Amino acid sequence: MSKLILNRLWLPILALLILAAACGGGDDDDDGDDRQTPQETATQGATPAESEEGTAFPLDLERSDGETLTIELEPQRIVSLDSSATEILYAIGAGDQVVAADLFSNYPAEAEAKARLDAFQPSAEAILNERPDLVLVFDDATGVVGTLDDLGARVLYLEVPDSLDGIYERIDLYGQITGHEQEAAELVESMTARVDTVLQTIAEVAEGPRVFHELDNTLFTISSDSFLGDLYVLLKAENIAADAADAFPQMTAEAVIEADPEVIILADEEFGEDIDTVSARPGWNVISAVQSGRVHGVNPDIASRPGPRIVDLLEQLAALLYPELFT
């Protein structure tokens, strides 16, 4: 996948954390203090507890790697290596529990005031210096989950949701973990109400337009097996890559031209792509979307994060697909 997608569609894939010795363990220092793992620090003297909103601890959660993570107490020092998770935590009132976030956690603005962790060149020492009682990770391509496990950190590894319902479930889960169940439930309720309004507006639509959703100018796109693809399913649009084997396939220019999308959505407008650059591509001038001027850009941050603002994107896409219904 292109560097643009790694930078903007997904958060930086974490490099393998090394130098475990830099994170302690072993002999006493000159002051006679023993180094403790994050788990020891968080659970020292702790007993099973219940949050104010009723979450019973310890809490057992299944990770995306099939392992079970046990959270002994409501976390108060969360390191979020996932900007989607950061947005969710702030949206449910758990922002104060976040002590550090990845460099792409730029929403809401308050998140940028947190300690910043470089996801391209991560430092185990920097992560553990934040004394996290929970680390949120969405990808384990580099083995970062096992590395942090070995260093004694509590790591919740959850892959990106592949549907809008999956996003709702993720919000509810973070509410349960952080003691903000009510706020999470209210957020999901408000999101579903907005989605219902959109779906009611297009209820009489039998079939929507053909759509090409461009992630970058090397023609990576989305299938129906992704949270973005699920939006087009809900909107009754004909995603030209809906049946691709991968969630984020790469198309050829010839395939896009042959599919003749009636609407082109650009998630890379911020990086210089627009109707003029698309029209100038060899052979693209015959595409219906180009001829009718239906080439539109969307905010790449909102369009890349399975979090609360995904409903903003759904509403924007609905208006672009069905302008006659959303005036």
N, C-alpha and C positions, 0 to 999 in steps of 0.2 A: 504494500500500500504506500502511496506517495507520502513524502514528508509533510505536505500540506495537511493531509488527513490526520497524520499523527499529531500534528501541532494543534489542529483546530477541531476536527471531528471528534477525536478521542484525546484524552489527556496523554501526556508523555508516558510511554511504556517504561516502567521502572527498570533501570539497570540492576544487575545482580549486586546486592549489598555484600561487601567483603570487609576484611579487617575486623573480624569479630572481637579480637583481643582489645581493640580500641574502645569497646563498649563495656569493659569491666569483667568482673569475675576474677577469682584468683586470690593473691596475697593481700593482706591488709596494707593500707597506705601508711604514711608517716604519722597520721593522726589517730591510727587505730580503727578507722571506720571501715566496715565491710560494705562492699558494693552490693546493691540489691537489684534484682531484675524488676522490670515494670510490674509484673504480676505480684511479686513480693511486696513492693511498695504499695500497690493498690489494695491488697487484701490483708495486710498485716492487722491482726486483731479483729477482722471483719466476721460477721455472722450473716446468714441469709437474711435478706431484707426485702421490703416492699416499698415501691415508690409511692408518692402522694396520690398518684392516679391508679394504683393497684397492680402494677407489674410486679410479679413475684420473682425474686432473685434467690438463688442462682438461676440463670436463664440459659438454656441449651439451644444453640442455633446451628443448623447445618450449613456449611460453607459450600461454595461452588465446586470445591475439590472433593466433596464427600466427607470431609473431616467435620467433627463437631467442636464448636467453640463454646466454652462455658464462660459466661459473664457473671462474676460473683456479685458485683454491686453496680448500681447505676453509674455509668462512666461520667467523670467530671473533667477529664483531660483527653479529648479526642484529637487525634491527628488524622486529617482527611486528605488522602492522596487521590481524591476523586472530586472534581468540581461539581458534579451533579449532586453528590452526597452533601457537599458544603451548602449548596443552595437549599436542599431539603431541610437540613438542620436549622438553618436560619429561618426558613419559612414556618417551621413548627415551634419556634421559640427556643431552640437549643443552641443558638449561636454562641452563647457564653461558655458552653461546654467545649467548644473548639479552641484548641491552643495553637494549632499550626495547620496550614493547608498548602496544597501544591501551588505552583506559580500561576496556574490558569484559573484558580478560584478568584474570580473578579466580580462576583455578584452574590449578595448585595455588596455595596461599597464597603461596609464594615468588615467584610471578610478580608479585604486587602490590608487591613491593619494587623492581621495575625502574622505570626512567624511564618516565613515562606521557606518551602523545601523544594530544592531543585530535583525534579523528577527525571531529568536526563542524566545527571551525574549525582545520584543520591548518596548521602552520607549516613551510614548506620549510626554513627556517633551523633549526628545532628538530629536524627529522628528520635533516638532514645534519650537525648538530652532534654527533650520536651516532656519527659516522664509520662508518656501516654498510658492511659489505662485501656485505650482502644485505638487501633489503627484500622482505617477503612481503605480497602484496596479493591479495585475492580478488574485487574488484569494480573496474570501470573506468568506471562510469557518468559520472563527472565528468572523465575524461581524465587522472586522476592518474598513470597509468602512463607516458604520453608525457611528462608534465611532469618526472617524476623521471628518465626516460631522458635528456631534454635536459640535465638538471642533472648528469649523469654518474654516477648511482647505478645499481647492479645491482638490477633489479626482477624478481622472479619472480611473474608474474601468473597465478594458477590459479583458475579459477572453482570454486564449491562442488561437491564430488562429488555425483552423483545416485543413488548406490547404496551399499550396504554394501561391495561389492567395490571400489568407487571409493575408499572410505575406507581400506581395506587398502592399496591402491596408493599413496595419498597418504602413509601412514605409511612404507611401504617407500622411497618417494622421498626423504622428509626424512631417513631413516636414511642413504641413499646420499650425500646432499648434505653431511650433517654429520659423516660418519665414524662413525655409530652403526648400521651395517647389522645387526649381530648383535642389538642391543637391539630394533631395529625388527622384525626377523624373530620374535623371541621374543614381542614384544607382539602381533603379528598372530596368532601361533600360539595364544596364550592367549585372545585374543578369539574366534577361530574355534572353539576347543574349547568355550567357553561357549555360543556360538550353536548348535553342534551338539547340545549337551545340551538346549537349548530345543526345537529342531526334532525331536529324537528323542521328547521328551515329548508333542508334539502330532502325532506321525506318524499316529496313527489317526483324527485329525480329518479329516472329509471337507470340511466348509465351516464357517468361523468366523462370528461374528456381524457384523451390519451396524454400521459404526463411522463416527462423525463426529469428526474431529480438529480442534478449534477453536484457531486461533492467537490470535485476539483477538475481542472482542465485536462487531466489525463483520463477523464470519463469514468471514474469510479462513481457508482450509484448505489441504489438500495433495492433489496427485494422485499417481499412481504414478510420475510422472517426477521424483521428488524422493527424497532419501535417507530422509526420513521415510516417504514412501509405500512405499518398498521394504521397510521393516520390516513393514508391514501385509500386503504380498504374501507375505513369508516366513512370517508368522503365519497365513496363510490367511483373514484377515479380509476382509470385503466393505466396502472403503472407499467411501462414498457419492459421493465426488468422484474416484474412481480414473481415470476416462476424460476428465477435464477437459483442455482444450487447454493450459493453463498449469500449471507445476509448483506454483504457489501461487495458486489461483483464489479468487475471492470468491463465496460462495453467498448466496442470498436466504433469509430466514426461511421463506418458503413452500416453497422447494425442500428445505430440511432437514426440515421437518414432513412433507412428502410422502414423502421417502425413509425416514422412520421408523427412525432408527438405534436399535439395541438397546444400544449403548454409546456414550457421549460422553466424549471425552478432552479435558480443558481444559489448554492450555498457558498460560492466562492466569489461573489461580487466584490466583497471587501478586498479581494486579492487581484482585482483588475479585470474580472470577467463581467461583461454586460451584453446588452443586445447588439452593440456594435461589434464587439470581438467575436461573439457567437455567429453573427451574420457573415463575418469575414472568413470563417472557417471554410475550407474547400468543400463544396457541395451542400453546405448547410442552408444556402439561400432558398432551396426548394422545400424546406421543412415548413409545415403549416404554421407552427408557433412563430417562426421567424417572419414569415410572410404577413401574419396578422399582428405582429408586434407583441405577442403574449410570451415574452421572456422576462422573468421577474426575479429579483434578488431577495433573499431572506437573511436575517441576522445569523451568522454562522455559529455564534455562541448559543443562541436559543435553539437553533436547529441541530445542535450536536449534543445536547444534554437532556437525558431522560429525567427531568425534574419538574417542578411546579410550573415553569414557564412553557412547557410543551403545549399547554392549552392556548397560549398566545399564538404559537405557531399554527395550531389547528385552525384557529379563527382566521389568521392571515391567509392560510392556504385556501380555506373555504371561500373567502372573498375573491381570491385570485382565480379560482376555478369556476366560480359562479357569481360573477360580478352583478348579474341582473337580479340576484336574490339578496345581495348584501350591499345595498346602496344606502 
